[in-house]
Amino acid sequence: MPDSISSTDLLIRGMTTAGRRFRPSDWAERLASVFSTVGLDGRMSYSPHIRPVTVEGMQCIAVDPALEQEDPRAFAFIMNFAKDNDLQVGKAEAGQDWDVSSNERFFHREK
Protein backbone atom coordinates (compact mmCIF):
# COMPACT_ATOMS: atom_id res chain seq x y z
CA MET A 1 0.00 0.00 0.00
CA PRO A 2 1.45 3.41 -0.91
CA ASP A 3 2.28 5.48 2.13
CA SER A 4 3.27 8.79 0.55
CA ILE A 5 1.35 11.68 2.05
CA SER A 6 1.70 15.37 1.28
CA SER A 7 1.09 17.95 3.98
CA THR A 8 -1.62 19.42 1.73
CA ASP A 9 -3.55 16.14 1.39
CA LEU A 10 -6.87 15.53 3.04
CA LEU A 11 -7.01 12.31 5.04
CA ILE A 12 -10.11 10.23 5.44
CA ARG A 13 -9.51 7.99 8.44
CA GLY A 14 -10.97 4.53 8.94
CA MET A 15 -12.55 5.72 12.18
CA THR A 16 -16.05 7.10 12.64
CA THR A 17 -16.65 10.35 14.47
CA ALA A 18 -18.05 8.18 17.29
CA GLY A 19 -14.65 6.47 17.60
CA ARG A 20 -15.54 3.10 16.00
CA ARG A 21 -13.17 1.49 13.51
CA PHE A 22 -14.67 1.40 10.01
CA ARG A 23 -15.22 -2.01 8.42
CA PRO A 24 -14.33 -3.90 6.29
CA SER A 25 -10.65 -3.69 7.11
CA ASP A 26 -9.69 -3.27 3.43
CA TRP A 27 -12.12 -0.39 2.79
CA ALA A 28 -9.31 2.00 1.78
CA GLU A 29 -7.94 -0.29 -0.93
CA ARG A 30 -11.45 -0.98 -2.22
CA LEU A 31 -12.35 2.69 -2.43
CA ALA A 32 -9.04 3.75 -3.99
CA SER A 33 -9.27 0.94 -6.56
CA VAL A 34 -12.44 2.53 -7.98
CA PHE A 35 -10.18 5.32 -9.29
CA SER A 36 -7.24 3.09 -10.31
CA THR A 37 -6.07 2.13 -13.77
CA VAL A 38 -4.68 -1.09 -15.18
CA GLY A 39 -1.58 -0.81 -17.33
CA LEU A 40 -0.57 -2.84 -20.35
CA ASP A 41 1.37 -5.10 -17.99
CA GLY A 42 -1.89 -5.96 -16.19
CA ARG A 43 -0.84 -4.20 -12.98
CA MET A 44 -3.16 -1.85 -11.15
CA SER A 45 -1.96 1.68 -10.36
CA TYR A 46 -3.72 3.91 -7.86
CA SER A 47 -4.65 7.43 -8.90
CA PRO A 48 -2.10 10.00 -7.79
CA HIS A 49 -5.05 11.93 -6.32
CA ILE A 50 -6.70 9.13 -4.27
CA ARG A 51 -4.39 6.72 -2.47
CA PRO A 52 -4.79 4.21 0.33
CA VAL A 53 -2.30 4.91 3.13
CA THR A 54 -1.66 3.72 6.66
CA VAL A 55 -1.19 6.38 9.32
CA GLU A 56 -0.32 5.26 12.84
CA GLY A 57 -1.73 1.81 12.07
CA MET A 58 -5.02 3.26 10.77
CA GLN A 59 -6.31 2.62 7.25
CA CYS A 60 -6.84 5.97 5.51
CA ILE A 61 -7.40 7.51 2.11
CA ALA A 62 -5.14 10.40 1.14
CA VAL A 63 -6.92 12.81 -1.20
CA ASP A 64 -4.99 15.41 -3.15
CA PRO A 65 -7.01 18.64 -2.86
CA ALA A 66 -6.24 19.37 -6.55
CA LEU A 67 -8.79 16.65 -7.34
CA GLU A 68 -11.58 19.08 -6.46
CA GLN A 69 -10.63 21.25 -9.45
CA GLU A 70 -9.49 18.48 -11.81
CA ASP A 71 -12.41 16.10 -11.28
CA PRO A 72 -15.13 17.63 -9.10
CA ARG A 73 -17.39 14.56 -9.42
CA ALA A 74 -14.67 12.21 -8.14
CA PHE A 75 -13.92 14.59 -5.28
CA ALA A 76 -17.62 14.80 -4.41
CA PHE A 77 -17.91 10.99 -4.52
CA ILE A 78 -15.02 10.53 -2.09
CA MET A 79 -16.21 13.24 0.27
CA ASN A 80 -19.79 11.95 0.20
CA PHE A 81 -18.49 8.46 1.01
CA ALA A 82 -16.76 9.90 4.07
CA LYS A 83 -19.82 11.87 5.11
CA ASP A 84 -22.28 9.01 4.53
CA ASN A 85 -20.14 6.68 6.64
CA ASP A 86 -19.46 9.31 9.32
CA LEU A 87 -15.68 9.02 8.83
CA GLN A 88 -13.14 11.42 10.29
CA VAL A 89 -11.66 13.84 7.76
CA GLY A 90 -8.74 16.19 8.31
CA LYS A 91 -5.66 17.77 6.81
CA ALA A 92 -2.53 15.63 6.69
CA GLU A 93 -0.65 17.95 9.00
CA ALA A 94 1.85 17.02 11.64
CA GLY A 95 0.18 17.04 15.04
CA GLN A 96 -3.35 16.68 13.65
CA ASP A 97 -5.67 16.51 16.63
CA TRP A 98 -8.60 15.00 14.69
CA ASP A 99 -11.19 17.27 16.20
CA VAL A 100 -14.15 15.66 14.45
CA SER A 101 -16.29 18.72 15.01
CA SER A 102 -14.29 20.27 12.15
CA ASN A 103 -15.49 17.62 9.65
CA GLU A 104 -18.21 19.93 8.35
CA ARG A 105 -15.69 22.33 6.80
CA PHE A 106 -14.64 19.59 4.38
CA PHE A 107 -18.16 18.64 3.32
CA HIS A 108 -19.59 22.05 2.49
CA ARG A 109 -17.15 23.68 0.09
CA GLU A 110 -17.79 26.88 -1.76
CA LYS A 111 -17.74 26.58 -5.55
N, CA, C and O atoms as CSV, one atom per row, in Angstrom:
chain,resi,resn,atom,element,x,y,z
A,1,MET,N,N,0.845,-1.174,0.000
A,1,MET,CA,C,0.000,0.000,0.000
A,1,MET,C,C,0.889,1.234,0.000
A,1,MET,O,O,1.809,1.324,0.812
A,2,PRO,N,N,0.634,2.192,-0.896
A,2,PRO,CA,C,1.447,3.406,-0.911
A,2,PRO,C,C,1.273,4.182,0.380
A,2,PRO,O,O,0.163,4.283,0.904
A,3,ASP,N,N,2.356,4.727,0.892
A,3,ASP,CA,C,2.280,5.482,2.131
A,3,ASP,C,C,2.822,6.894,1.966
A,3,ASP,O,O,3.267,7.498,2.942
A,4,SER,N,N,2.794,7.430,0.755
A,4,SER,CA,C,3.271,8.789,0.552
A,4,SER,C,C,2.123,9.761,0.796
A,4,SER,O,O,1.055,9.652,0.195
A,5,ILE,N,N,2.367,10.708,1.686
A,5,ILE,CA,C,1.350,11.685,2.051
A,5,ILE,C,C,1.973,13.069,1.972
A,5,ILE,O,O,3.071,13.300,2.478
A,6,SER,N,N,1.267,13.976,1.339
A,6,SER,CA,C,1.703,15.367,1.282
A,6,SER,C,C,1.025,16.128,2.415
A,6,SER,O,O,-0.072,15.769,2.843
A,7,SER,N,N,1.673,17.168,2.894
A,7,SER,CA,C,1.086,17.952,3.982
A,7,SER,C,C,-0.164,18.704,3.528
A,7,SER,O,O,-0.903,19.231,4.360
A,8,THR,N,N,-0.406,18.759,2.224
A,8,THR,CA,C,-1.618,19.417,1.731
A,8,THR,C,C,-2.773,18.445,1.528
A,8,THR,O,O,-3.905,18.874,1.304
A,9,ASP,N,N,-2.508,17.141,1.602
A,9,ASP,CA,C,-3.550,16.139,1.393
A,9,ASP,C,C,-4.622,16.207,2.468
A,9,ASP,O,O,-4.374,16.613,3.603
A,10,LEU,N,N,-5.815,15.799,2.076
A,10,LEU,CA,C,-6.869,15.529,3.041
A,10,LEU,C,C,-6.761,14.052,3.390
A,10,LEU,O,O,-6.460,13.232,2.522
A,11,LEU,N,N,-6.998,13.710,4.628
A,11,LEU,CA,C,-7.005,12.307,5.040
A,11,LEU,C,C,-8.403,11.930,5.488
A,11,LEU,O,O,-9.027,12.629,6.287
A,12,ILE,N,N,-8.878,10.826,4.968
A,12,ILE,CA,C,-10.114,10.228,5.442
A,12,ILE,C,C,-9.692,9.010,6.248
A,12,ILE,O,O,-9.147,8.050,5.703
A,13,ARG,N,N,-9.947,9.056,7.538
A,13,ARG,CA,C,-9.511,7.985,8.443
A,13,ARG,C,C,-10.552,6.888,8.533
A,13,ARG,O,O,-11.749,7.140,8.398
A,14,GLY,N,N,-10.093,5.680,8.758
A,14,GLY,CA,C,-10.969,4.534,8.941
A,14,GLY,C,C,-11.523,4.468,10.346
A,14,GLY,O,O,-11.526,3.412,10.979
A,15,MET,N,N,-11.993,5.610,10.831
A,15,MET,CA,C,-12.553,5.724,12.178
A,15,MET,C,C,-13.756,6.658,12.084
A,15,MET,O,O,-13.668,7.738,11.500
A,16,THR,N,N,-14.877,6.236,12.664
A,16,THR,CA,C,-16.051,7.101,12.638
A,16,THR,C,C,-15.879,8.228,13.638
A,16,THR,O,O,-14.995,8.180,14.494
A,17,THR,N,N,-16.720,9.238,13.529
A,17,THR,CA,C,-16.653,10.351,14.471
A,17,THR,C,C,-17.042,9.901,15.873
A,17,THR,O,O,-16.746,10.589,16.851
A,18,ALA,N,N,-17.704,8.746,15.977
A,18,ALA,CA,C,-18.053,8.179,17.292
A,18,ALA,C,C,-16.916,7.339,17.858
A,18,ALA,O,O,-17.026,6.817,18.968
A,19,GLY,N,N,-15.817,7.202,17.101
A,19,GLY,CA,C,-14.654,6.466,17.595
A,19,GLY,C,C,-14.639,4.984,17.282
A,19,GLY,O,O,-13.825,4.249,17.842
A,20,ARG,N,N,-15.527,4.521,16.393
A,20,ARG,CA,C,-15.541,3.102,16.003
A,20,ARG,C,C,-14.723,2.912,14.729
A,20,ARG,O,O,-14.775,3.733,13.813
A,21,ARG,N,N,-13.964,1.811,14.689
A,21,ARG,CA,C,-13.173,1.492,13.509
A,21,ARG,C,C,-14.111,1.101,12.370
A,21,ARG,O,O,-15.053,0.330,12.558
A,22,PHE,N,N,-13.836,1.648,11.181
A,22,PHE,CA,C,-14.675,1.395,10.015
A,22,PHE,C,C,-14.349,0.023,9.434
A,22,PHE,O,O,-13.184,-0.368,9.365
A,23,ARG,N,N,-15.359,-0.688,9.026
A,23,ARG,CA,C,-15.217,-2.007,8.421
A,23,ARG,C,C,-15.791,-1.997,7.014
A,23,ARG,O,O,-16.689,-1.201,6.740
A,24,PRO,N,N,-15.316,-2.841,6.112
A,24,PRO,CA,C,-14.332,-3.900,6.295
A,24,PRO,C,C,-12.917,-3.330,6.403
A,24,PRO,O,O,-12.674,-2.165,6.087
A,25,SER,N,N,-12.013,-4.159,6.846
A,25,SER,CA,C,-10.650,-3.690,7.108
A,25,SER,C,C,-9.923,-3.229,5.848
A,25,SER,O,O,-8.963,-2.464,5.946
A,26,ASP,N,N,-10.350,-3.671,4.677
A,26,ASP,CA,C,-9.691,-3.269,3.430
A,26,ASP,C,C,-10.477,-2.177,2.683
A,26,ASP,O,O,-10.348,-2.034,1.467
A,27,TRP,N,N,-11.278,-1.422,3.415
A,27,TRP,CA,C,-12.116,-0.394,2.788
A,27,TRP,C,C,-11.298,0.606,1.975
A,27,TRP,O,O,-11.734,1.033,0.906
A,28,ALA,N,N,-10.117,0.986,2.468
A,28,ALA,CA,C,-9.312,2.001,1.782
A,28,ALA,C,C,-8.842,1.505,0.409
A,28,ALA,O,O,-8.904,2.242,-0.575
A,29,GLU,N,N,-8.378,0.271,0.348
A,29,GLU,CA,C,-7.939,-0.290,-0.935
A,29,GLU,C,C,-9.117,-0.414,-1.890
A,29,GLU,O,O,-8.987,-0.129,-3.081
A,30,ARG,N,N,-10.268,-0.838,-1.372
A,30,ARG,CA,C,-11.447,-0.984,-2.222
A,30,ARG,C,C,-11.868,0.359,-2.813
A,30,ARG,O,O,-12.133,0.467,-4.010
A,31,LEU,N,N,-11.925,1.376,-1.962
A,31,LEU,CA,C,-12.350,2.690,-2.428
A,31,LEU,C,C,-11.343,3.275,-3.416
A,31,LEU,O,O,-11.735,3.795,-4.461
A,32,ALA,N,N,-10.066,3.198,-3.102
A,32,ALA,CA,C,-9.042,3.745,-3.994
A,32,ALA,C,C,-9.000,3.000,-5.329
A,32,ALA,O,O,-8.674,3.594,-6.357
A,33,SER,N,N,-9.324,1.715,-5.321
A,33,SER,CA,C,-9.269,0.939,-6.561
A,33,SER,C,C,-10.341,1.376,-7.558
A,33,SER,O,O,-10.204,1.135,-8.758
A,34,VAL,N,N,-11.410,2.017,-7.071
A,34,VAL,CA,C,-12.438,2.534,-7.975
A,34,VAL,C,C,-11.828,3.550,-8.937
A,34,VAL,O,O,-12.287,3.685,-10.071
A,35,PHE,N,N,-10.801,4.263,-8.492
A,35,PHE,CA,C,-10.179,5.319,-9.286
A,35,PHE,C,C,-8.825,4.884,-9.859
A,35,PHE,O,O,-8.061,5.722,-10.340
A,36,SER,N,N,-8.527,3.598,-9.811
A,36,SER,CA,C,-7.241,3.092,-10.309
A,36,SER,C,C,-7.323,2.785,-11.798
A,36,SER,O,O,-8.399,2.769,-12.395
A,37,THR,N,N,-6.163,2.544,-12.372
A,37,THR,CA,C,-6.073,2.135,-13.771
A,37,THR,C,C,-5.266,0.846,-13.842
A,37,THR,O,O,-4.506,0.518,-12.931
A,38,VAL,N,N,-5.446,0.126,-14.938
A,38,VAL,CA,C,-4.680,-1.095,-15.177
A,38,VAL,C,C,-3.819,-0.855,-16.410
A,38,VAL,O,O,-4.318,-0.507,-17.480
A,39,GLY,N,N,-2.517,-1.050,-16.235
A,39,GLY,CA,C,-1.582,-0.812,-17.327
A,39,GLY,C,C,-1.530,-1.964,-18.304
A,39,GLY,O,O,-2.194,-2.983,-18.116
A,40,LEU,N,N,-0.735,-1.797,-19.350
A,40,LEU,CA,C,-0.566,-2.841,-20.351
A,40,LEU,C,C,0.033,-4.111,-19.754
A,40,LEU,O,O,-0.163,-5.208,-20.277
A,41,ASP,N,N,0.763,-3.950,-18.656
A,41,ASP,CA,C,1.368,-5.100,-17.994
A,41,ASP,C,C,0.379,-5.818,-17.079
A,41,ASP,O,O,0.735,-6.807,-16.439
A,42,GLY,N,N,-0.866,-5.326,-17.013
A,42,GLY,CA,C,-1.888,-5.961,-16.188
A,42,GLY,C,C,-1.835,-5.563,-14.725
A,42,GLY,O,O,-2.574,-6.115,-13.909
A,43,ARG,N,N,-0.978,-4.620,-14.378
A,43,ARG,CA,C,-0.842,-4.202,-12.981
A,43,ARG,C,C,-1.694,-2.972,-12.707
A,43,ARG,O,O,-1.776,-2.059,-13.529
A,44,MET,N,N,-2.321,-2.965,-11.547
A,44,MET,CA,C,-3.156,-1.851,-11.146
A,44,MET,C,C,-2.285,-0.739,-10.576
A,44,MET,O,O,-1.323,-0.998,-9.853
A,45,SER,N,N,-2.631,0.502,-10.909
A,45,SER,CA,C,-1.963,1.677,-10.357
A,45,SER,C,C,-3.020,2.582,-9.752
A,45,SER,O,O,-4.015,2.911,-10.398
A,46,TYR,N,N,-2.795,2.984,-8.499
A,46,TYR,CA,C,-3.721,3.908,-7.859
A,46,TYR,C,C,-3.597,5.282,-8.485
A,46,TYR,O,O,-2.538,5.646,-8.998
A,47,SER,N,N,-4.668,6.036,-8.444
A,47,SER,CA,C,-4.654,7.426,-8.900
A,47,SER,C,C,-3.684,8.219,-8.038
A,47,SER,O,O,-3.587,7.967,-6.836
A,48,PRO,N,N,-2.966,9.166,-8.621
A,48,PRO,CA,C,-2.098,10.001,-7.785
A,48,PRO,C,C,-2.902,10.924,-6.872
A,48,PRO,O,O,-2.344,11.520,-5.950
A,49,HIS,N,N,-4.203,11.047,-7.119
A,49,HIS,CA,C,-5.053,11.926,-6.322
A,49,HIS,C,C,-5.790,11.221,-5.185
A,49,HIS,O,O,-6.219,11.872,-4.232
A,50,ILE,N,N,-5.945,9.892,-5.274
A,50,ILE,CA,C,-6.700,9.129,-4.272
A,50,ILE,C,C,-5.906,7.863,-3.975
A,50,ILE,O,O,-5.847,6.944,-4.792
A,51,ARG,N,N,-5.290,7.830,-2.778
A,51,ARG,CA,C,-4.387,6.724,-2.466
A,51,ARG,C,C,-4.692,6.134,-1.093
A,51,ARG,O,O,-4.946,6.869,-0.139
A,52,PRO,N,N,-4.667,4.814,-0.996
A,52,PRO,CA,C,-4.787,4.210,0.333
A,52,PRO,C,C,-3.457,4.365,1.066
A,52,PRO,O,O,-2.397,4.142,0.482
A,53,VAL,N,N,-3.507,4.739,2.318
A,53,VAL,CA,C,-2.305,4.907,3.134
A,53,VAL,C,C,-2.594,4.381,4.535
A,53,VAL,O,O,-3.748,4.236,4.936
A,54,THR,N,N,-1.540,4.103,5.256
A,54,THR,CA,C,-1.655,3.719,6.658
A,54,THR,C,C,-0.979,4.795,7.487
A,54,THR,O,O,0.186,5.126,7.265
A,55,VAL,N,N,-1.715,5.338,8.440
A,55,VAL,CA,C,-1.192,6.378,9.317
A,55,VAL,C,C,-1.391,5.907,10.751
A,55,VAL,O,O,-2.519,5.715,11.205
A,56,GLU,N,N,-0.282,5.725,11.453
A,56,GLU,CA,C,-0.317,5.256,12.839
A,56,GLU,C,C,-1.169,4.001,12.980
A,56,GLU,O,O,-1.946,3.873,13.926
A,57,GLY,N,N,-1.019,3.072,12.029
A,57,GLY,CA,C,-1.733,1.806,12.065
A,57,GLY,C,C,-3.181,1.879,11.620
A,57,GLY,O,O,-3.893,0.876,11.669
A,58,MET,N,N,-3.632,3.050,11.186
A,58,MET,CA,C,-5.021,3.259,10.775
A,58,MET,C,C,-5.116,3.315,9.253
A,58,MET,O,O,-4.354,4.032,8.605
A,59,GLN,N,N,-6.060,2.551,8.683
A,59,GLN,CA,C,-6.307,2.620,7.247
A,59,GLN,C,C,-6.915,3.982,6.920
A,59,GLN,O,O,-7.853,4.424,7.583
A,60,CYS,N,N,-6.379,4.641,5.901
A,60,CYS,CA,C,-6.840,5.967,5.508
A,60,CYS,C,C,-6.834,6.079,3.994
A,60,CYS,O,O,-6.248,5.254,3.293
A,61,ILE,N,N,-7.490,7.106,3.512
A,61,ILE,CA,C,-7.398,7.507,2.113
A,61,ILE,C,C,-6.790,8.903,2.111
A,61,ILE,O,O,-7.276,9.800,2.799
A,62,ALA,N,N,-5.728,9.080,1.338
A,62,ALA,CA,C,-5.137,10.404,1.139
A,62,ALA,C,C,-5.725,10.966,-0.150
A,62,ALA,O,O,-5.668,10.329,-1.202
A,63,VAL,N,N,-6.287,12.164,-0.053
A,63,VAL,CA,C,-6.923,12.814,-1.202
A,63,VAL,C,C,-6.171,14.105,-1.504
A,63,VAL,O,O,-6.064,14.992,-0.657
A,64,ASP,N,N,-5.657,14.191,-2.716
A,64,ASP,CA,C,-4.990,15.413,-3.154
A,64,ASP,C,C,-6.064,16.467,-3.374
A,64,ASP,O,O,-6.991,16.237,-4.151
A,65,PRO,N,N,-5.966,17.628,-2.707
A,65,PRO,CA,C,-7.009,18.642,-2.864
A,65,PRO,C,C,-7.146,19.164,-4.297
A,65,PRO,O,O,-8.175,19.750,-4.634
A,66,ALA,N,N,-6.141,18.967,-5.142
A,66,ALA,CA,C,-6.237,19.369,-6.550
A,66,ALA,C,C,-7.344,18.601,-7.271
A,66,ALA,O,O,-7.837,19.047,-8.306
A,67,LEU,N,N,-7.730,17.457,-6.731
A,67,LEU,CA,C,-8.791,16.654,-7.339
A,67,LEU,C,C,-10.092,17.440,-7.419
A,67,LEU,O,O,-10.869,17.252,-8.355
A,68,GLU,N,N,-10.337,18.311,-6.460
A,68,GLU,CA,C,-11.584,19.085,-6.455
A,68,GLU,C,C,-11.717,19.927,-7.725
A,68,GLU,O,O,-12.821,20.085,-8.247
A,69,GLN,N,N,-10.611,20.464,-8.222
A,69,GLN,CA,C,-10.633,21.253,-9.451
A,69,GLN,C,C,-10.544,20.377,-10.698
A,69,GLN,O,O,-11.199,20.655,-11.702
A,70,GLU,N,N,-9.731,19.318,-10.634
A,70,GLU,CA,C,-9.490,18.479,-11.806
A,70,GLU,C,C,-10.638,17.528,-12.118
A,70,GLU,O,O,-10.930,17.268,-13.285
A,71,ASP,N,N,-11.289,17.009,-11.081
A,71,ASP,CA,C,-12.412,16.096,-11.282
A,71,ASP,C,C,-13.401,16.278,-10.126
A,71,ASP,O,O,-13.418,15.480,-9.189
A,72,PRO,N,N,-14.223,17.329,-10.197
A,72,PRO,CA,C,-15.133,17.628,-9.097
A,72,PRO,C,C,-16.075,16.482,-8.732
A,72,PRO,O,O,-16.432,16.324,-7.564
A,73,ARG,N,N,-16.479,15.686,-9.717
A,73,ARG,CA,C,-17.386,14.564,-9.419
A,73,ARG,C,C,-16.677,13.486,-8.599
A,73,ARG,O,O,-17.268,12.925,-7.677
A,74,ALA,N,N,-15.425,13.193,-8.924
A,74,ALA,CA,C,-14.667,12.209,-8.144
A,74,ALA,C,C,-14.453,12.716,-6.725
A,74,ALA,O,O,-14.590,11.963,-5.761
A,75,PHE,N,N,-14.114,14.004,-6.603
A,75,PHE,CA,C,-13.919,14.592,-5.284
A,75,PHE,C,C,-15.207,14.506,-4.474
A,75,PHE,O,O,-15.184,14.123,-3.305
A,76,ALA,N,N,-16.326,14.861,-5.093
A,76,ALA,CA,C,-17.621,14.796,-4.406
A,76,ALA,C,C,-17.946,13.362,-3.989
A,76,ALA,O,O,-18.459,13.138,-2.893
A,77,PHE,N,N,-17.653,12.396,-4.851
A,77,PHE,CA,C,-17.913,10.990,-4.525
A,77,PHE,C,C,-17.147,10.571,-3.273
A,77,PHE,O,O,-17.713,9.966,-2.362
A,78,ILE,N,N,-15.858,10.897,-3.236
A,78,ILE,CA,C,-15.019,10.527,-2.094
A,78,ILE,C,C,-15.502,11.214,-0.819
A,78,ILE,O,O,-15.621,10.576,0.227
A,79,MET,N,N,-15.778,12.505,-0.906
A,79,MET,CA,C,-16.211,13.243,0.273
A,79,MET,C,C,-17.589,12.795,0.745
A,79,MET,O,O,-17.846,12.747,1.948
A,80,ASN,N,N,-18.474,12.467,-0.189
A,80,ASN,CA,C,-19.786,11.947,0.205
A,80,ASN,C,C,-19.674,10.578,0.850
A,80,ASN,O,O,-20.429,10.261,1.769
A,81,PHE,N,N,-18.730,9.755,0.372
A,81,PHE,CA,C,-18.494,8.463,1.010
A,81,PHE,C,C,-18.103,8.677,2.471
A,81,PHE,O,O,-18.620,8.007,3.365
A,82,ALA,N,N,-17.194,9.606,2.701
A,82,ALA,CA,C,-16.758,9.896,4.071
A,82,ALA,C,C,-17.918,10.401,4.921
A,82,ALA,O,O,-18.096,9.972,6.062
A,83,LYS,N,N,-18.699,11.308,4.360
A,83,LYS,CA,C,-19.825,11.871,5.106
A,83,LYS,C,C,-20.888,10.810,5.386
A,83,LYS,O,O,-21.376,10.698,6.511
A,84,ASP,N,N,-21.246,10.036,4.366
A,84,ASP,CA,C,-22.282,9.014,4.527
A,84,ASP,C,C,-21.907,7.958,5.555
A,84,ASP,O,O,-22.777,7.390,6.216
A,85,ASN,N,N,-20.603,7.694,5.689
A,85,ASN,CA,C,-20.138,6.679,6.637
A,85,ASN,C,C,-19.617,7.286,7.935
A,85,ASN,O,O,-19.048,6.586,8.773
A,86,ASP,N,N,-19.818,8.597,8.097
A,86,ASP,CA,C,-19.462,9.311,9.321
A,86,ASP,C,C,-17.979,9.148,9.670
A,86,ASP,O,O,-17.619,8.983,10.835
A,87,LEU,N,N,-17.117,9.196,8.629
A,87,LEU,CA,C,-15.681,9.015,8.834
A,87,LEU,C,C,-15.004,10.335,9.182
A,87,LEU,O,O,-15.465,11.407,8.791
A,88,GLN,N,N,-13.917,10.242,9.915
A,88,GLN,CA,C,-13.136,11.416,10.293
A,88,GLN,C,C,-12.350,11.910,9.081
A,88,GLN,O,O,-11.738,11.121,8.361
A,89,VAL,N,N,-12.373,13.212,8.870
A,89,VAL,CA,C,-11.660,13.843,7.760
A,89,VAL,C,C,-10.834,14.984,8.320
A,89,VAL,O,O,-11.306,15.750,9.161
A,90,GLY,N,N,-9.595,15.095,7.849
A,90,GLY,CA,C,-8.744,16.188,8.307
A,90,GLY,C,C,-7.596,16.417,7.354
A,90,GLY,O,O,-7.385,15.641,6.422
A,91,LYS,N,N,-6.860,17.477,7.587
A,91,LYS,CA,C,-5.659,17.771,6.806
A,91,LYS,C,C,-4.536,16.851,7.282
A,91,LYS,O,O,-4.469,16.484,8.455
A,92,ALA,N,N,-3.671,16.493,6.365
A,92,ALA,CA,C,-2.535,15.629,6.689
A,92,ALA,C,C,-1.404,16.469,7.244
A,92,ALA,O,O,-0.330,16.551,6.649
A,93,GLU,N,N,-1.645,17.088,8.377
A,93,GLU,CA,C,-0.654,17.952,9.000
A,93,GLU,C,C,-0.042,17.252,10.197
A,93,GLU,O,O,-0.696,16.455,10.869
A,94,ALA,N,N,1.205,17.555,10.451
A,94,ALA,CA,C,1.849,17.022,11.644
A,94,ALA,C,C,1.094,17.532,12.869
A,94,ALA,O,O,0.747,18.710,12.947
A,95,GLY,N,N,0.848,16.648,13.809
A,95,GLY,CA,C,0.176,17.044,15.037
A,95,GLY,C,C,-1.325,17.188,14.892
A,95,GLY,O,O,-1.966,17.818,15.733
A,96,GLN,N,N,-1.897,16.619,13.847
A,96,GLN,CA,C,-3.348,16.684,13.646
A,96,GLN,C,C,-4.053,16.160,14.879
A,96,GLN,O,O,-3.759,15.059,15.343
A,97,ASP,N,N,-4.983,16.938,15.414
A,97,ASP,CA,C,-5.671,16.507,16.630
A,97,ASP,C,C,-6.968,15.764,16.344
A,97,ASP,O,O,-7.576,15.228,17.270
A,98,TRP,N,N,-7.405,15.716,15.103
A,98,TRP,CA,C,-8.600,14.996,14.686
A,98,TRP,C,C,-9.828,15.416,15.480
A,98,TRP,O,O,-10.599,14.586,15.962
A,99,ASP,N,N,-9.982,16.715,15.600
A,99,ASP,CA,C,-11.191,17.271,16.199
A,99,ASP,C,C,-12.312,17.051,15.196
A,99,ASP,O,O,-12.430,17.787,14.216
A,100,VAL,N,N,-13.135,16.036,15.442
A,100,VAL,CA,C,-14.146,15.658,14.452
A,100,VAL,C,C,-15.236,16.710,14.297
A,100,VAL,O,O,-16.014,16.643,13.345
A,101,SER,N,N,-15.311,17.657,15.183
A,101,SER,CA,C,-16.295,18.724,15.007
A,101,SER,C,C,-15.955,19.577,13.795
A,101,SER,O,O,-16.807,20.311,13.294
A,102,SER,N,N,-14.708,19.485,13.316
A,102,SER,CA,C,-14.293,20.268,12.150
A,102,SER,C,C,-14.603,19.554,10.837
A,102,SER,O,O,-14.323,20.105,9.773
A,103,ASN,N,N,-15.169,18.355,10.871
A,103,ASN,CA,C,-15.491,17.623,9.645
A,103,ASN,C,C,-16.341,18.442,8.686
A,103,ASN,O,O,-16.131,18.384,7.474
A,104,GLU,N,N,-17.288,19.195,9.201
A,104,GLU,CA,C,-18.214,19.931,8.355
A,104,GLU,C,C,-17.510,20.851,7.368
A,104,GLU,O,O,-18.021,21.057,6.267
A,105,ARG,N,N,-16.366,21.408,7.718
A,105,ARG,CA,C,-15.694,22.327,6.801
A,105,ARG,C,C,-15.222,21.631,5.540
A,105,ARG,O,O,-14.993,22.291,4.526
A,106,PHE,N,N,-15.072,20.320,5.574
A,106,PHE,CA,C,-14.640,19.587,4.385
A,106,PHE,C,C,-15.808,19.165,3.509
A,106,PHE,O,O,-15.621,18.881,2.326
A,107,PHE,N,N,-17.007,19.120,4.070
A,107,PHE,CA,C,-18.161,18.636,3.324
A,107,PHE,C,C,-18.942,19.734,2.622
A,107,PHE,O,O,-19.641,19.459,1.647
A,108,HIS,N,N,-18.844,20.956,3.088
A,108,HIS,CA,C,-19.594,22.046,2.489
A,108,HIS,C,C,-18.612,23.064,1.932
A,108,HIS,O,O,-18.286,24.054,2.586
A,109,ARG,N,N,-18.145,22.808,0.717
A,109,ARG,CA,C,-17.149,23.675,0.092
A,109,ARG,C,C,-17.837,24.662,-0.826
A,109,ARG,O,O,-18.821,24.348,-1.495
A,110,GLU,N,N,-17.295,25.850,-0.838
A,110,GLU,CA,C,-17.789,26.880,-1.764
A,110,GLU,C,C,-17.312,26.558,-3.157
A,110,GLU,O,O,-16.193,26.073,-3.324
A,111,LYS,N,N,-18.117,26.810,-4.152
A,111,LYS,CA,C,-17.739,26.576,-5.555
A,111,LYS,C,C,-17.200,27.849,-6.160
A,111,LYS,O,O,-16.826,27.865,-7.333
